[in-house]
Amino acid sequence: MWRRFRRDRTGIISACVVIFFFAIALLAPLISKVYGKDPYTLYGQNSLDLLNEFNMPAGSFGGASGSYWFGIEPNLGRDVFTQLLYGMRTSIFTALGATVLIVVVGVLIGLVGGYFGGTIDYWLGRFTDLMLGFPSQLFMIASMPVITAAFVAPDENTPTWLRAGAIIAVVGGLGWMGIARLMRAATLTMREREFVEAAKISGASPWRIIRKELLPNLWSPILVQATLQLPNTVLNVAFLSFVGVGFVEPTPDWGRMFANGADYIQLDPWYMLYPGVAMVIFVVAFNLLGDSVRDAFDPKSGR
């Protein structure tokens, strides 16, 4: 797999871009410290020359300068560069947690249904069909206030960690069905193989067969699906923040930056440009990486 992957120039470049984004997200506090700014201070309110009389950034390109590389935020005057760094950190790692939940639930349900078959497979299949019937984005919007209200009183602010956990639970709980169906189909094919029959004859329990025989042989499609799932999850996390039920002020987040930038798009398009370009590059690079990983695992691929 590695020999096939390293011959794919697109895959190598995409992997480097993805690693760069993860490194930036991990090192955001250190970069912010070296840069000398943070995403929470209202620099425009503390310095009268950064915002004009309409509370728009003074100067060209959104107020970009040697002190504020990507300019400052309209109205509040926060530093855009550090907001982008911490927004990247928030969005990527929240999406990573949701993707892990999606893969774990999908693989578990697919393996159990595919191996045991019969009544278990029937009811797991009907449950999967039921979950597919929900309009996922509308259900995400409706579920977020319900989950947060169950833990926090209406007159109290919801902690950021609770919002992150709720987003992971909602996005993960509504995104596992595709992987479950794929794992079920793969398990149905593999459970008739000779090594599985040999394990049954030797007296191995069903869970040992699933854990020791089936799961190790399904790592390739699992890894490919996880790689393809993460960029979609990033978009879902940003969507929730954009519509106001995900991360809220003052937590930096890509979706929240889009929501704030939409209010000033005609007066200051630069504020929305930076997170937009960053998200497009990340999603495209991860999708290309997923395609390259799939081709590398496929021995019949012509690439």
C-alpha positions in Angstrom: 0.0 0.0 0.0 2.8 2.4 0.9 4.7 1.8 -2.3 1.5 2.4 -4.4 0.7 5.5 -2.3 4.1 7.2 -2.6 4.0 6.9 -6.4 0.8 9.0 -6.3 2.0 12.7 -6.5 -1.5 14.0 -5.7 -1.8 11.9 -2.7 1.6 12.9 -1.3 0.9 16.6 -1.8 -2.6 16.2 -0.2 -1.1 14.4 2.7 1.4 17.2 3.3 -1.3 19.8 3.2 -3.4 17.8 5.7 -0.5 17.3 8.0 0.2 21.1 7.8 -3.3 21.9 8.9 -3.2 19.5 11.8 0.2 20.8 12.8 -1.1 24.4 12.7 -4.1 23.4 14.8 -2.0 21.7 17.4 0.5 24.6 17.6 -2.1 27.4 17.6 -1.3 28.5 21.2 2.4 28.6 20.5 2.0 30.4 17.2 -0.3 32.9 18.9 2.2 33.5 21.7 5.0 34.1 19.2 2.7 36.3 17.1 1.8 38.4 20.1 -2.0 38.4 19.7 -4.9 36.3 20.8 -8.4 35.7 19.3 -10.3 37.2 22.2 -8.9 40.7 22.8 -10.8 43.6 21.2 -7.9 45.3 19.6 -10.1 47.6 17.5 -11.8 48.9 20.7 -8.5 49.6 22.4 -6.9 51.5 19.5 -8.9 54.2 17.8 -6.9 54.1 14.5 -7.8 50.4 13.7 -11.5 51.0 13.0 -13.2 53.8 11.1 -16.3 55.7 12.1 -18.5 52.8 10.8 -16.6 50.2 12.9 -15.1 48.8 9.8 -11.3 48.0 9.5 -9.3 51.1 8.6 -6.9 50.5 5.7 -7.0 48.1 2.8 -7.4 44.3 2.8 -9.5 44.3 6.0 -6.9 46.3 7.9 -4.0 44.0 7.2 -0.6 45.3 8.3 2.6 44.1 9.8 1.0 44.0 13.2 -2.2 42.3 12.0 -1.3 40.0 9.2 -4.9 39.2 8.1 -6.5 42.4 9.4 -9.0 42.8 12.2 -12.6 41.8 12.6 -15.3 44.3 11.8 -17.2 45.9 14.7 -15.3 44.2 17.5 -11.8 44.5 16.2 -10.3 41.1 17.1 -7.3 39.7 15.3 -8.3 37.7 12.3 -5.1 35.6 12.0 -5.4 34.2 15.5 -9.1 33.7 15.1 -8.4 31.6 12.0 -5.8 29.5 13.9 -8.0 28.8 16.9 -11.0 28.3 14.6 -9.1 25.7 12.7 -8.2 24.0 15.9 -11.8 24.0 17.1 -13.3 22.8 13.9 -10.8 20.1 13.0 -10.5 18.4 16.4 -14.3 18.5 17.0 -14.8 17.0 13.5 -12.1 14.4 14.4 -13.9 13.3 17.5 -17.2 13.1 15.6 -15.5 11.0 12.9 -14.1 8.6 15.4 -17.6 8.1 16.8 -19.1 7.6 13.3 -16.5 5.0 12.4 -16.8 3.1 15.7 -20.6 3.0 15.7 -20.8 2.2 12.0 -18.2 -0.6 12.1 -19.7 -2.2 15.2 -23.3 -2.2 13.8 -22.1 -3.4 10.4 -20.0 -6.2 11.8 -22.6 -7.5 14.2 -25.4 -7.4 11.7 -23.3 -8.9 8.9 -21.9 -11.7 11.0 -24.9 -12.9 13.0 -27.5 -12.3 10.3 -31.1 -13.4 10.9 -33.2 -11.5 13.4 -30.2 -9.4 14.6 -29.3 -8.3 11.1 -33.0 -7.6 10.2 -33.6 -5.3 13.2 -30.2 -3.5 12.8 -31.0 -3.0 9.2 -34.4 -1.5 9.9 -32.9 0.7 12.6 -30.3 1.9 10.0 -33.1 2.6 7.5 -35.0 4.5 10.2 -31.9 6.7 10.9 -31.4 7.3 7.2 -35.0 8.6 7.0 -34.2 11.6 9.3 -33.3 14.8 7.5 -29.9 15.0 9.1 -29.2 18.7 9.0 -32.6 19.7 10.3 -32.4 17.1 13.0 -28.9 18.4 14.0 -30.3 21.9 14.4 -33.2 20.6 16.4 -31.2 18.3 18.6 -28.4 20.7 19.7 -30.6 23.0 21.9 -32.3 19.9 23.5 -29.0 18.3 24.4 -27.5 21.4 25.9 -30.7 22.3 27.8 -30.6 18.9 29.4 -27.3 19.8 31.2 -27.4 23.6 31.6 -30.2 25.8 33.0 -31.7 28.3 30.5 -30.2 31.3 32.4 -26.7 29.9 32.3 -24.0 29.9 29.6 -23.3 26.6 28.1 -19.6 25.6 28.6 -17.5 25.2 25.4 -16.6 21.6 26.3 -20.3 20.7 26.6 -21.1 22.3 23.2 -18.2 20.3 21.7 -19.5 17.1 23.2 -23.0 17.8 22.0 -21.8 18.5 18.5 -19.8 15.3 18.5 -22.8 13.3 19.7 -25.2 14.8 17.3 -23.0 14.7 14.2 -21.7 11.2 15.1 -25.1 9.9 15.9 -26.5 10.9 12.5 -23.5 10.0 10.3 -22.7 6.3 10.9 -25.3 4.7 8.6 -23.2 4.7 5.4 -20.2 3.0 7.0 -22.5 0.5 8.7 -24.0 -0.6 5.4 -20.6 -0.9 3.9 -19.2 -2.9 6.8 -22.3 -5.2 6.7 -21.8 -5.9 3.0 -18.1 -6.6 3.5 -18.8 -8.9 6.5 -21.4 -10.9 4.6 -18.8 -11.6 2.0 -16.0 -12.4 4.4 -17.9 -14.6 6.9 -18.1 -17.4 4.4 -14.3 -17.5 3.9 -12.2 -20.5 4.9 -10.4 -18.9 7.8 -13.7 -17.9 9.4 -15.0 -21.4 9.0 -11.8 -22.8 10.5 -12.2 -20.5 13.5 -15.7 -21.7 14.0 -14.6 -25.3 13.9 -11.9 -24.7 16.4 -14.5 -23.5 18.9 -13.8 -19.7 18.8 -16.6 -17.6 20.1 -18.5 -15.2 17.7 -16.9 -12.1 19.4 -13.5 -13.6 19.1 -14.1 -14.3 15.4 -15.3 -10.7 14.9 -12.3 -9.3 16.8 -9.5 -11.6 15.6 -10.6 -12.7 12.1 -13.0 -10.2 10.6 -11.9 -6.8 11.9 -8.2 -7.1 11.0 -9.2 -7.9 7.4 -11.5 -4.9 7.2 -9.0 -2.2 8.2 -8.6 -1.1 4.6 -12.2 -0.1 3.9 -12.4 1.3 7.4 -9.4 3.6 6.9 -10.6 4.7 3.5 -14.1 5.5 4.8 -12.7 7.4 7.8 -10.5 9.5 5.5 -13.4 10.3 3.2 -15.7 11.0 6.2 -13.6 13.6 8.0 -14.0 16.5 5.5 -17.8 16.0 5.4 -17.8 16.2 9.2 -15.8 19.4 9.2 -18.5 20.9 7.0 -21.3 19.7 9.3 -19.5 21.2 12.4 -19.1 24.5 10.5 -22.7 24.4 9.4 -24.0 24.1 13.0 -21.9 27.1 14.1 -23.1 29.1 11.1 -26.8 28.6 11.9 -26.1 29.5 15.6 -26.5 26.2 17.4 -22.9 25.1 17.4 -20.1 27.0 18.9 -21.0 30.6 19.9 -19.1 33.7 21.0 -16.4 34.0 21.9 -15.2 30.6 20.9 -13.3 30.8 17.6 -14.7 28.5 14.9 -14.8 28.4 11.1 -18.6 28.4 11.0 -18.9 31.3 13.4 -16.4 33.3 11.4 -18.6 32.7 8.3 -21.7 33.8 10.2 -20.0 37.0 11.4 -18.5 37.7 8.0 -21.9 37.3 6.3 -23.1 40.4 8.1 -20.3 42.5 6.7 -19.7 40.8 3.3 -20.3 43.9 1.3 -18.2 46.2 3.4 -15.4 43.9 4.4 -15.3 40.7 2.3 -11.7 39.9 3.5 -12.9 38.7 6.9 -14.9 35.8 5.2 -12.2 35.2 2.6 -9.6 33.8 4.9 -11.7 31.0 6.6 -13.3 30.3 3.3 -10.0 29.7 1.5 -8.7 27.7 4.4 -11.7 25.4 4.6 -11.8 24.8 0.8 -8.1 23.9 0.8 -8.5 21.5 3.7 -11.6 19.8 2.4 -10.3 19.4 -1.1 -6.9 18.1 0.2 -8.6 15.6 2.5 -10.9 14.4 -0.3 -8.0 13.9 -2.6 -6.1 12.1 0.1 -9.1 9.8 0.7 -9.1 9.0 -3.1 -5.4 8.3 -3.1 -5.7 6.0 0.0 -8.5 4.1 -1.6 -6.5 3.6 -4.8 -3.4 2.5 -2.8 -5.4 -0.1 -1.0 -7.1 -1.4 -4.2 -4.8 -3.9 -5.9 -6.9 -3.8 -9.1 -6.6 0.0 -9.5 -4.8 1.1 -12.6 -3.3 4.2 -11.1 
